[in-house]
Amino acid sequence: MPPSLPGKTGSSIDALLGDLSSDMEKMGVRTSAKGQCASCGKCIVGKDCLSPFSDGCFYEIDSRPLCPLHYHARKGLLCGGCRAPISGRCVSAMGKRFHPEHFVCAFCLKQLNQGVFKEQNEKPYCTGCHEKLFV
């Protein structure tokens, strides 16, 4: 159970978002729901799974609305390094996809952009670090 906030004993995040939506309506800001995320069930209004989405859009799979994070997760398009959606170029390695800048050696953190790396314990290493650490 989430921690209680002062003056809001037992309040949940959903109740707080409902209060925010109500307050915004009173100020003249339209917050009509665009549906519910088919994955998490939260209303798609101006918030998406407790994080804002920039253009107010949502995605659909099988005619069901999904927030951007859950859409990309279902499509297998989340970066294995930062867990953010991938919309451009990516590196596919070790059964995951990565933003090119996030596919790095697990020890020295140097970008592995030449396609040459060694895998140890499900982590990528540059050849030099792998030899120093495991050979």
Summary of the structure (lengths in Angstrom):
residues: 135
radius of gyration: 20.7
end to end distance: 46.9
largest distance: 66.0
contacts: 325
relative contact order: 0.08
helix: 24%
strand: 23%
